[in-house]
Amino acid sequence: MAAKYLVSGMTCGGCARSVESAIKTEAPGASVSVDLPTATVTVDGADETQVKKAVDEAGFTFLGAA
Ligand SMILES: [Cu+2]
């Protein structure tokens, strides 16, 4: 089941890719998609703790479930 999270600080495709790869590093096998206009990250295969850690370490701000 995919979960949606809000992440602030992403401004371009490079930011989106950074967040995606950080989450996949934290949770190998996860599927991740980023929607920049709504600052929403959809993740399947990682729990919220892993997503928060990855987002924080990539330099963005994890705001919680969307
Ligand atoms: Cu960017």
N, CA, C, O and the ligand as a Tripos MOL2 file, in Angstrom:
@<TRIPOS>MOLECULE
protein
  265   263    67     0     0
PROTEIN
NO_CHARGES

@<TRIPOS>ATOM
      1 N           0.8560   -1.2010    0.0000 N.3       1 MET1
      2 CA          0.0000    0.0000    0.0000 C.3       1 MET1
      3 C           0.8860    1.2440    0.0000 C.2       1 MET1
      4 O           1.7290    1.4110    0.8810 O.2       1 MET1
      5 N           0.6940    2.1060   -0.9810 N.am      2 ALA2
      6 CA          1.5090    3.3150   -1.0740 C.3       2 ALA2
      7 C           1.0230    4.3600   -0.0760 C.2       2 ALA2
      8 O          -0.1720    4.4710    0.1960 O.2       2 ALA2
      9 N           1.9530    5.1110    0.4540 N.am      3 ALA3
     10 CA          1.6230    6.1990    1.3740 C.3       3 ALA3
     11 C           2.1120    7.5070    0.7750 C.2       3 ALA3
     12 O           3.1000    7.5350    0.0420 O.2       3 ALA3
     13 N           1.4130    8.5880    1.0930 N.am      4 LYS4
     14 CA          1.7960    9.9030    0.5730 C.3       4 LYS4
     15 C           2.2950   10.7810    1.7100 C.2       4 LYS4
     16 O           1.7200   10.8150    2.7980 O.2       4 LYS4
     17 N           3.3820   11.4880    1.4270 N.am      5 TYR5
     18 CA          3.9840   12.3740    2.4220 C.3       5 TYR5
     19 C           4.2290   13.7350    1.8010 C.2       5 TYR5
     20 O           4.4420   13.8600    0.5950 O.2       5 TYR5
     21 N           4.1940   14.7440    2.6440 N.am      6 LEU6
     22 CA          4.5230   16.0960    2.1840 C.3       6 LEU6
     23 C           5.9750   16.4000    2.5290 C.2       6 LEU6
     24 O           6.4340   16.1550    3.6440 O.2       6 LEU6
     25 N           6.6830   16.9400    1.5400 N.am      7 VAL7
     26 CA          8.0950   17.2760    1.7160 C.3       7 VAL7
     27 C           8.3000   18.6870    1.1990 C.2       7 VAL7
     28 O           7.9890   18.9720    0.0430 O.2       7 VAL7
     29 N           8.8210   19.5750    2.0380 N.am      8 SER8
     30 CA          9.0440   20.9260    1.5330 C.3       8 SER8
     31 C          10.5080   21.1160    1.1630 C.2       8 SER8
     32 O          11.3920   20.4310    1.6780 O.2       8 SER8
     33 N          10.7410   22.0590    0.2620 N.am      9 GLY9
     34 CA         12.0950   22.3950   -0.1540 C.3       9 GLY9
     35 C          12.4730   21.8880   -1.5310 C.2       9 GLY9
     36 O          13.5440   22.2220   -2.0380 O.2       9 GLY9
     37 N          11.6060   21.0800   -2.1530 N.am     10 MET10
     38 CA         11.9190   20.5690   -3.4880 C.3      10 MET10
     39 C          11.4790   21.6050   -4.5220 C.2      10 MET10
     40 O          10.3170   22.0080   -4.5590 O.2      10 MET10
     41 N          12.4300   22.0270   -5.3630 N.am     11 THR11
     42 CA         12.0980   23.0770   -6.3190 C.3      11 THR11
     43 C          12.2530   22.6560   -7.7690 C.2      11 THR11
     44 O          11.7770   23.3570   -8.6610 O.2      11 THR11
     45 N          12.8990   21.5430   -8.0280 N.am     12 CYS12
     46 CA         13.1330   21.1540   -9.4250 C.3      12 CYS12
     47 C          13.2780   19.6520   -9.5310 C.2      12 CYS12
     48 O          13.2320   18.9330   -8.5330 O.2      12 CYS12
     49 N          13.4540   19.1910  -10.7580 N.am     13 GLY13
     50 CA         13.5940   17.7570  -10.9850 C.3      13 GLY13
     51 C          14.8070   17.1660  -10.2720 C.2      13 GLY13
     52 O          14.7960   16.0000   -9.8750 O.2      13 GLY13
     53 N          15.8550   17.9780  -10.1120 N.am     14 GLY14
     54 CA         17.0420   17.4870   -9.4080 C.3      14 GLY14
     55 C          16.7240   17.1910   -7.9520 C.2      14 GLY14
     56 O          17.1610   16.1800   -7.4020 O.2      14 GLY14
     57 N          15.9520   18.0920   -7.3270 N.am     15 CYS15
     58 CA         15.5270   17.8710   -5.9380 C.3      15 CYS15
     59 C          14.6980   16.5950   -5.8490 C.2      15 CYS15
     60 O          14.8820   15.7810   -4.9440 O.2      15 CYS15
     61 N          13.7870   16.4360   -6.8000 N.am     16 ALA16
     62 CA         12.9260   15.2590   -6.7890 C.3      16 ALA16
     63 C          13.7610   13.9940   -6.8860 C.2      16 ALA16
     64 O          13.5090   13.0180   -6.1790 O.2      16 ALA16
     65 N          14.7690   14.0150   -7.7740 N.am     17 ARG17
     66 CA         15.6230   12.8350   -7.9150 C.3      17 ARG17
     67 C          16.4360   12.5880   -6.6500 C.2      17 ARG17
     68 O          16.6570   11.4380   -6.2710 O.2      17 ARG17
     69 N          16.8870   13.6660   -5.9910 N.am     18 SER18
     70 CA         17.6430   13.4940   -4.7430 C.3      18 SER18
     71 C          16.7950   12.8040   -3.6830 C.2      18 SER18
     72 O          17.2590   11.8970   -2.9920 O.2      18 SER18
     73 N          15.5420   13.2480   -3.5660 N.am     19 VAL19
     74 CA         14.6420   12.6500   -2.5750 C.3      19 VAL19
     75 C          14.3650   11.1880   -2.9310 C.2      19 VAL19
     76 O          14.3930   10.3030   -2.0750 O.2      19 VAL19
     77 N          14.0980   10.9650   -4.2110 N.am     20 GLU20
     78 CA         13.8380    9.5900   -4.6600 C.3      20 GLU20
     79 C          14.9950    8.6710   -4.3440 C.2      20 GLU20
     80 O          14.8010    7.5880   -3.7920 O.2      20 GLU20
     81 N          16.2070    9.0980   -4.6930 N.am     21 SER21
     82 CA         17.3350    8.1880   -4.5030 C.3      21 SER21
     83 C          17.6500    8.0330   -3.0250 C.2      21 SER21
     84 O          18.0960    6.9640   -2.6090 O.2      21 SER21
     85 N          17.4330    9.0660   -2.2200 N.am     22 ALA22
     86 CA         17.6760    8.9390   -0.7710 C.3      22 ALA22
     87 C          16.7240    7.9100   -0.1600 C.2      22 ALA22
     88 O          17.1240    7.0990    0.6760 O.2      22 ALA22
     89 N          15.4790    7.9520   -0.5820 N.am     23 ILE23
     90 CA         14.5060    6.9880   -0.0400 C.3      23 ILE23
     91 C          14.8540    5.5760   -0.4900 C.2      23 ILE23
     92 O          14.7440    4.6220    0.2810 O.2      23 ILE23
     93 N          15.2800    5.4520   -1.7590 N.am     24 LYS24
     94 CA         15.6250    4.1100   -2.2560 C.3      24 LYS24
     95 C          16.8950    3.5770   -1.6060 C.2      24 LYS24
     96 O          17.0650    2.3640   -1.4850 O.2      24 LYS24
     97 N          17.7820    4.4650   -1.1900 N.am     25 THR25
     98 CA         18.9790    4.0250   -0.4670 C.3      25 THR25
     99 C          18.5870    3.5190    0.9150 C.2      25 THR25
    100 O          19.0980    2.5080    1.3970 O.2      25 THR25
    101 N          17.6680    4.2470    1.5370 N.am     26 GLU26
    102 CA         17.2130    3.8650    2.8870 C.3      26 GLU26
    103 C          16.3650    2.5930    2.8530 C.2      26 GLU26
    104 O          16.4250    1.7710    3.7670 O.2      26 GLU26
    105 N          15.5900    2.4450    1.8050 N.am     27 ALA27
    106 CA         14.6860    1.2940    1.7010 C.3      27 ALA27
    107 C          14.7940    0.6930    0.3000 C.2      27 ALA27
    108 O          13.9550    0.9540   -0.5620 O.2      27 ALA27
    109 N          15.8350   -0.1120    0.0820 N.am     28 PRO28
    110 CA         16.0280   -0.6960   -1.2500 C.3      28 PRO28
    111 C          14.7730   -1.4670   -1.6850 C.2      28 PRO28
    112 O          14.1840   -2.2110   -0.9020 O.2      28 PRO28
    113 N          14.3890   -1.2770   -2.9190 N.am     29 GLY29
    114 CA         13.1970   -1.9600   -3.4040 C.3      29 GLY29
    115 C          11.9390   -1.1250   -3.3060 C.2      29 GLY29
    116 O          10.8990   -1.4940   -3.8540 O.2      29 GLY29
    117 N          12.0260    0.0040   -2.6060 N.am     30 ALA30
    118 CA         10.8530    0.8740   -2.5010 C.3      30 ALA30
    119 C          10.5570    1.5000   -3.8590 C.2      30 ALA30
    120 O          11.4640    1.7220   -4.6610 O.2      30 ALA30
    121 N           9.2840    1.7800   -4.1100 N.am     31 SER31
    122 CA          8.9850    2.5610   -5.2980 C.3      31 SER31
    123 C           8.5520    3.9510   -4.8440 C.2      31 SER31
    124 O           7.7740    4.1060   -3.9030 O.2      31 SER31
    125 N           9.0780    4.9560   -5.5410 N.am     32 VAL32
    126 CA          8.9280    6.3410   -5.1040 C.3      32 VAL32
    127 C           8.5230    7.2010   -6.2820 C.2      32 VAL32
    128 O           9.1190    7.0950   -7.3540 O.2      32 VAL32
    129 N           7.5180    8.0540   -6.1090 N.am     33 SER33
    130 CA          7.2700    9.0530   -7.1350 C.3      33 SER33
    131 C           7.0100   10.3940   -6.4670 C.2      33 SER33
    132 O           6.3930   10.4820   -5.4060 O.2      33 SER33
    133 N           7.5090   11.4420   -7.1340 N.am     34 VAL34
    134 CA          7.4420   12.7890   -6.5750 C.3      34 VAL34
    135 C           6.5700   13.6520   -7.4620 C.2      34 VAL34
    136 O           6.7390   13.6690   -8.6820 O.2      34 VAL34
    137 N           5.6390   14.3660   -6.8580 N.am     35 ASP35
    138 CA          4.8480   15.3570   -7.5840 C.3      35 ASP35
    139 C           5.2310   16.7320   -7.0660 C.2      35 ASP35
    140 O           4.8250   17.1360   -5.9770 O.2      35 ASP35
    141 N           6.0230   17.4480   -7.8670 N.am     36 LEU36
    142 CA          6.5510   18.7330   -7.4020 C.3      36 LEU36
    143 C           5.4800   19.7780   -7.0990 C.2      36 LEU36
    144 O           5.5520   20.4340   -6.0590 O.2      36 LEU36
    145 N           4.4790   19.9550   -7.9820 N.am     37 PRO37
    146 CA          3.4980   21.0320   -7.7240 C.3      37 PRO37
    147 C           2.7870   20.9040   -6.3780 C.2      37 PRO37
    148 O           2.4370   21.9100   -5.7610 O.2      37 PRO37
    149 N           2.5760   19.6720   -5.9250 N.am     38 THR38
    150 CA          1.8940   19.4920   -4.6490 C.3      38 THR38
    151 C           2.8600   19.1150   -3.5270 C.2      38 THR38
    152 O           2.4320   18.8880   -2.3950 O.2      38 THR38
    153 N           4.1690   19.0440   -3.8290 N.am     39 ALA39
    154 CA          5.1830   18.6860   -2.8290 C.3      39 ALA39
    155 C           4.8770   17.3440   -2.1670 C.2      39 ALA39
    156 O           5.1540   17.1310   -0.9870 O.2      39 ALA39
    157 N           4.2990   16.4500   -2.9650 N.am     40 THR40
    158 CA          3.8960   15.1580   -2.4280 C.3      40 THR40
    159 C           4.8260   14.0520   -2.9330 C.2      40 THR40
    160 O           5.1540   13.9800   -4.1180 O.2      40 THR40
    161 N           5.2340   13.2060   -2.0100 N.am     41 VAL41
    162 CA          6.0500   12.0530   -2.3560 C.3      41 VAL41
    163 C           5.2280   10.8030   -2.0570 C.2      41 VAL41
    164 O           4.7820   10.5970   -0.9280 O.2      41 VAL41
    165 N           5.0360    9.9780   -3.0700 N.am     42 THR42
    166 CA          4.2810    8.7340   -2.9000 C.3      42 THR42
    167 C           5.2770    7.5850   -2.8060 C.2      42 THR42
    168 O           6.1200    7.4070   -3.6860 O.2      42 THR42
    169 N           5.1740    6.8180   -1.7440 N.am     43 VAL43
    170 CA          6.1560    5.7680   -1.4760 C.3      43 VAL43
    171 C           5.4590    4.4520   -1.1890 C.2      43 VAL43
    172 O           4.5200    4.3810   -0.3960 O.2      43 VAL43
    173 N           5.9380    3.4190   -1.8480 N.am     44 ASP44
    174 CA          5.4620    2.0660   -1.5710 C.3      44 ASP44
    175 C           6.6920    1.2540   -1.1860 C.2      44 ASP44
    176 O           7.6780    1.2380   -1.9220 O.2      44 ASP44
    177 N           6.6430    0.5950   -0.0670 N.am     45 GLY45
    178 CA          7.7500   -0.2850    0.3030 C.3      45 GLY45
    179 C           8.7260    0.3080    1.2990 C.2      45 GLY45
    180 O           9.8140   -0.2340    1.4940 O.2      45 GLY45
    181 N           8.3540    1.4210    1.9380 N.am     46 ALA46
    182 CA          9.1950    1.9920    2.9960 C.3      46 ALA46
    183 C           8.2660    2.4980    4.0860 C.2      46 ALA46
    184 O           7.1560    2.9430    3.7950 O.2      46 ALA46
    185 N           8.7060    2.4360    5.3400 N.am     47 ASP47
    186 CA          7.8310    2.9760    6.3900 C.3      47 ASP47
    187 C           8.1470    4.4590    6.6250 C.2      47 ASP47
    188 O           9.1390    4.9900    6.1260 O.2      47 ASP47
    189 N           7.2800    5.1000    7.3940 N.am     48 GLU48
    190 CA          7.4010    6.5490    7.5730 C.3      48 GLU48
    191 C           8.7400    6.9470    8.1860 C.2      48 GLU48
    192 O           9.3080    7.9780    7.8250 O.2      48 GLU48
    193 N           9.2440    6.1340    9.1090 N.am     49 THR49
    194 CA         10.5250    6.4340    9.7500 C.3      49 THR49
    195 C          11.6500    6.4670    8.7220 C.2      49 THR49
    196 O          12.5140    7.3430    8.7640 O.2      49 THR49
    197 N          11.6340    5.5040    7.7970 N.am     50 GLN50
    198 CA         12.6670    5.4530    6.7580 C.3      50 GLN50
    199 C          12.5540    6.6510    5.8240 C.2      50 GLN50
    200 O          13.5610    7.2400    5.4280 O.2      50 GLN50
    201 N          11.3260    7.0050    5.4770 N.am     51 VAL51
    202 CA         11.1210    8.1290    4.5630 C.3      51 VAL51
    203 C          11.5840    9.4220    5.2230 C.2      51 VAL51
    204 O          12.2680   10.2310    4.5960 O.2      51 VAL51
    205 N          11.2140    9.6180    6.4830 N.am     52 LYS52
    206 CA         11.6050   10.8410    7.1950 C.3      52 LYS52
    207 C          13.1260   10.9510    7.2750 C.2      52 LYS52
    208 O          13.6880   12.0160    7.0200 O.2      52 LYS52
    209 N          13.7900    9.8540    7.6290 N.am     53 LYS53
    210 CA         15.2470    9.8610    7.7610 C.3      53 LYS53
    211 C          15.8970   10.2110    6.4150 C.2      53 LYS53
    212 O          16.8120   11.0330    6.3580 O.2      53 LYS53
    213 N          15.4210    9.5840    5.3400 N.am     54 ALA54
    214 CA         15.9920    9.8200    4.0150 C.3      54 ALA54
    215 C          15.7950   11.2690    3.5880 C.2      54 ALA54
    216 O          16.7160   11.9020    3.0730 O.2      54 ALA54
    217 N          14.5890   11.7900    3.8040 N.am     55 VAL55
    218 CA         14.2820   13.1620    3.3950 C.3      55 VAL55
    219 C          15.1420   14.1510    4.1860 C.2      55 VAL55
    220 O          15.7090   15.0830    3.6160 O.2      55 VAL55
    221 N          15.2310   13.9430    5.4870 N.am     56 ASP56
    222 CA         16.0340   14.8330    6.3370 C.3      56 ASP56
    223 C          17.4970   14.8040    5.9110 C.2      56 ASP56
    224 O          18.1380   15.8490    5.8000 O.2      56 ASP56
    225 N          18.0200   13.6090    5.6730 N.am     57 GLU57
    226 CA         19.4300   13.4800    5.3170 C.3      57 GLU57
    227 C          19.7200   14.0620    3.9410 C.2      57 GLU57
    228 O          20.8440   14.4860    3.6750 O.2      57 GLU57
    229 N          18.7160   14.0880    3.0600 N.am     58 ALA58
    230 CA         18.9190   14.6740    1.7280 C.3      58 ALA58
    231 C          18.8140   16.1920    1.7810 C.2      58 ALA58
    232 O          19.0570   16.8570    0.7740 O.2      58 ALA58
    233 N          18.4560   16.7570    2.9380 N.am     59 GLY59
    234 CA         18.4420   18.2080    3.1050 C.3      59 GLY59
    235 C          17.0940   18.8510    2.8630 C.2      59 GLY59
    236 O          17.0050   20.0660    2.6900 O.2      59 GLY59
    237 N          16.0330   18.0370    2.8510 N.am     60 PHE60
    238 CA         14.6960   18.5800    2.6620 C.3      60 PHE60
    239 C          13.9140   18.4220    3.9620 C.2      60 PHE60
    240 O          14.3950   17.8080    4.9140 O.2      60 PHE60
    241 N          12.7130   18.9780    3.9950 N.am     61 THR61
    242 CA         11.9540   18.9770    5.2410 C.3      61 THR61
    243 C          10.7520   18.0520    5.1400 C.2      61 THR61
    244 O           9.8670   18.2410    4.3060 O.2      61 THR61
    245 N          10.7420   17.0540    6.0040 N.am     62 PHE62
    246 CA          9.6530   16.0950    6.0500 C.3      62 PHE62
    247 C           8.5180   16.6860    6.8870 C.2      62 PHE62
    248 O           8.7030   17.0140    8.0590 O.2      62 PHE62
    249 N           7.3470   16.8160    6.2720 N.am     63 LEU63
    250 CA          6.2280   17.4590    6.9700 C.3      63 LEU63
    251 C           5.1920   16.4560    7.4740 C.2      63 LEU63
    252 O           4.2740   16.8290    8.2050 O.2      63 LEU63
    253 N           5.3310   15.2010    7.0930 N.am     64 GLY64
    254 CA          4.3860   14.2000    7.5880 C.3      64 GLY64
    255 C           3.4860   13.6650    6.4980 C.2      64 GLY64
    256 O           3.6720   13.9590    5.3180 O.2      64 GLY64
    257 N           2.5200   12.8840    6.9010 N.am     65 ALA65
    258 CA          1.6240   12.2460    5.9480 C.3      65 ALA65
    259 C           0.7980   13.2920    5.2110 C.2      65 ALA65
    260 O           0.3660   14.2850    5.7970 O.2      65 ALA65
    261 N           0.5850   13.0570    3.9230 N.am     66 ALA66
    262 CA         -0.1880   13.9930    3.1110 C.3      66 ALA66
    263 C          -1.6740   13.7020    3.2640 C.2      66 ALA66
    264 O          -2.5020   14.3830    2.6590 O.2      66 ALA66
    265 CU         16.1790   21.2300   -7.2350 Cu       67 CU67
@<TRIPOS>BOND
     1     1     2 1
     2     2     3 1
     3     3     4 2
     4     3     5 am
     5     5     6 1
     6     6     7 1
     7     7     8 2
     8     7     9 am
     9     9    10 1
    10    10    11 1
    11    11    12 2
    12    11    13 am
    13    13    14 1
    14    14    15 1
    15    15    16 2
    16    15    17 am
    17    17    18 1
    18    18    19 1
    19    19    20 2
    20    19    21 am
    21    21    22 1
    22    22    23 1
    23    23    24 2
    24    23    25 am
    25    25    26 1
    26    26    27 1
    27    27    28 2
    28    27    29 am
    29    29    30 1
    30    30    31 1
    31    31    32 2
    32    31    33 am
    33    33    34 1
    34    34    35 1
    35    35    36 2
    36    35    37 am
    37    37    38 1
    38    38    39 1
    39    39    40 2
    40    39    41 am
    41    41    42 1
    42    42    43 1
    43    43    44 2
    44    43    45 am
    45    45    46 1
    46    46    47 1
    47    47    48 2
    48    47    49 am
    49    49    50 1
    50    50    51 1
    51    51    52 2
    52    51    53 am
    53    53    54 1
    54    54    55 1
    55    55    56 2
    56    55    57 am
    57    57    58 1
    58    58    59 1
    59    59    60 2
    60    59    61 am
    61    61    62 1
    62    62    63 1
    63    63    64 2
    64    63    65 am
    65    65    66 1
    66    66    67 1
    67    67    68 2
    68    67    69 am
    69    69    70 1
    70    70    71 1
    71    71    72 2
    72    71    73 am
    73    73    74 1
    74    74    75 1
    75    75    76 2
    76    75    77 am
    77    77    78 1
    78    78    79 1
    79    79    80 2
    80    79    81 am
    81    81    82 1
    82    82    83 1
    83    83    84 2
    84    83    85 am
    85    85    86 1
    86    86    87 1
    87    87    88 2
    88    87    89 am
    89    89    90 1
    90    90    91 1
    91    91    92 2
    92    91    93 am
    93    93    94 1
    94    94    95 1
    95    95    96 2
    96    95    97 am
    97    97    98 1
    98    98    99 1
    99    99   100 2
   100    99   101 am
   101   101   102 1
   102   102   103 1
   103   103   104 2
   104   103   105 am
   105   105   106 1
   106   106   107 1
   107   107   108 2
   108   107   109 am
   109   109   110 1
   110   110   111 1
   111   111   112 2
   112   111   113 am
   113   113   114 1
   114   114   115 1
   115   115   116 2
   116   115   117 am
   117   117   118 1
   118   118   119 1
   119   119   120 2
   120   119   121 am
   121   121   122 1
   122   122   123 1
   123   123   124 2
   124   123   125 am
   125   125   126 1
   126   126   127 1
   127   127   128 2
   128   127   129 am
   129   129   130 1
   130   130   131 1
   131   131   132 2
   132   131   133 am
   133   133   134 1
   134   134   135 1
   135   135   136 2
   136   135   137 am
   137   137   138 1
   138   138   139 1
   139   139   140 2
   140   139   141 am
   141   141   142 1
   142   142   143 1
   143   143   144 2
   144   143   145 am
   145   145   146 1
   146   146   147 1
   147   147   148 2
   148   147   149 am
   149   149   150 1
   150   150   151 1
   151   151   152 2
   152   151   153 am
   153   153   154 1
   154   154   155 1
   155   155   156 2
   156   155   157 am
   157   157   158 1
   158   158   159 1
   159   159   160 2
   160   159   161 am
   161   161   162 1
   162   162   163 1
   163   163   164 2
   164   163   165 am
   165   165   166 1
   166   166   167 1
   167   167   168 2
   168   167   169 am
   169   169   170 1
   170   170   171 1
   171   171   172 2
   172   171   173 am
   173   173   174 1
   174   174   175 1
   175   175   176 2
   176   175   177 am
   177   177   178 1
   178   178   179 1
   179   179   180 2
   180   179   181 am
   181   181   182 1
   182   182   183 1
   183   183   184 2
   184   183   185 am
   185   185   186 1
   186   186   187 1
   187   187   188 2
   188   187   189 am
   189   189   190 1
   190   190   191 1
   191   191   192 2
   192   191   193 am
   193   193   194 1
   194   194   195 1
   195   195   196 2
   196   195   197 am
   197   197   198 1
   198   198   199 1
   199   199   200 2
   200   199   201 am
   201   201   202 1
   202   202   203 1
   203   203   204 2
   204   203   205 am
   205   205   206 1
   206   206   207 1
   207   207   208 2
   208   207   209 am
   209   209   210 1
   210   210   211 1
   211   211   212 2
   212   211   213 am
   213   213   214 1
   214   214   215 1
   215   215   216 2
   216   215   217 am
   217   217   218 1
   218   218   219 1
   219   219   220 2
   220   219   221 am
   221   221   222 1
   222   222   223 1
   223   223   224 2
   224   223   225 am
   225   225   226 1
   226   226   227 1
   227   227   228 2
   228   227   229 am
   229   229   230 1
   230   230   231 1
   231   231   232 2
   232   231   233 am
   233   233   234 1
   234   234   235 1
   235   235   236 2
   236   235   237 am
   237   237   238 1
   238   238   239 1
   239   239   240 2
   240   239   241 am
   241   241   242 1
   242   242   243 1
   243   243   244 2
   244   243   245 am
   245   245   246 1
   246   246   247 1
   247   247   248 2
   248   247   249 am
   249   249   250 1
   250   250   251 1
   251   251   252 2
   252   251   253 am
   253   253   254 1
   254   254   255 1
   255   255   256 2
   256   255   257 am
   257   257   258 1
   258   258   259 1
   259   259   260 2
   260   259   261 am
   261   261   262 1
   262   262   263 1
   263   263   264 2
@<TRIPOS>SUBSTRUCTURE
     1 MET1         2 RESIDUE 1 A MET
     2 ALA2         6 RESIDUE 1 A ALA
     3 ALA3        10 RESIDUE 1 A ALA
     4 LYS4        14 RESIDUE 1 A LYS
     5 TYR5        18 RESIDUE 1 A TYR
     6 LEU6        22 RESIDUE 1 A LEU
     7 VAL7        26 RESIDUE 1 A VAL
     8 SER8        30 RESIDUE 1 A SER
     9 GLY9        34 RESIDUE 1 A GLY
    10 MET10       38 RESIDUE 1 A MET
    11 THR11       42 RESIDUE 1 A THR
    12 CYS12       46 RESIDUE 1 A CYS
    13 GLY13       50 RESIDUE 1 A GLY
    14 GLY14       54 RESIDUE 1 A GLY
    15 CYS15       58 RESIDUE 1 A CYS
    16 ALA16       62 RESIDUE 1 A ALA
    17 ARG17       66 RESIDUE 1 A ARG
    18 SER18       70 RESIDUE 1 A SER
    19 VAL19       74 RESIDUE 1 A VAL
    20 GLU20       78 RESIDUE 1 A GLU
    21 SER21       82 RESIDUE 1 A SER
    22 ALA22       86 RESIDUE 1 A ALA
    23 ILE23       90 RESIDUE 1 A ILE
    24 LYS24       94 RESIDUE 1 A LYS
    25 THR25       98 RESIDUE 1 A THR
    26 GLU26      102 RESIDUE 1 A GLU
    27 ALA27      106 RESIDUE 1 A ALA
    28 PRO28      110 RESIDUE 1 A PRO
    29 GLY29      114 RESIDUE 1 A GLY
    30 ALA30      118 RESIDUE 1 A ALA
    31 SER31      122 RESIDUE 1 A SER
    32 VAL32      126 RESIDUE 1 A VAL
    33 SER33      130 RESIDUE 1 A SER
    34 VAL34      134 RESIDUE 1 A VAL
    35 ASP35      138 RESIDUE 1 A ASP
    36 LEU36      142 RESIDUE 1 A LEU
    37 PRO37      146 RESIDUE 1 A PRO
    38 THR38      150 RESIDUE 1 A THR
    39 ALA39      154 RESIDUE 1 A ALA
    40 THR40      158 RESIDUE 1 A THR
    41 VAL41      162 RESIDUE 1 A VAL
    42 THR42      166 RESIDUE 1 A THR
    43 VAL43      170 RESIDUE 1 A VAL
    44 ASP44      174 RESIDUE 1 A ASP
    45 GLY45      178 RESIDUE 1 A GLY
    46 ALA46      182 RESIDUE 1 A ALA
    47 ASP47      186 RESIDUE 1 A ASP
    48 GLU48      190 RESIDUE 1 A GLU
    49 THR49      194 RESIDUE 1 A THR
    50 GLN50      198 RESIDUE 1 A GLN
    51 VAL51      202 RESIDUE 1 A VAL
    52 LYS52      206 RESIDUE 1 A LYS
    53 LYS53      210 RESIDUE 1 A LYS
    54 ALA54      214 RESIDUE 1 A ALA
    55 VAL55      218 RESIDUE 1 A VAL
    56 ASP56      222 RESIDUE 1 A ASP
    57 GLU57      226 RESIDUE 1 A GLU
    58 ALA58      230 RESIDUE 1 A ALA
    59 GLY59      234 RESIDUE 1 A GLY
    60 PHE60      238 RESIDUE 1 A PHE
    61 THR61      242 RESIDUE 1 A THR
    62 PHE62      246 RESIDUE 1 A PHE
    63 LEU63      250 RESIDUE 1 A LEU
    64 GLY64      254 RESIDUE 1 A GLY
    65 ALA65      258 RESIDUE 1 A ALA
    66 ALA66      262 RESIDUE 1 A ALA
    67 CU67       265 GROUP 0 **** ****
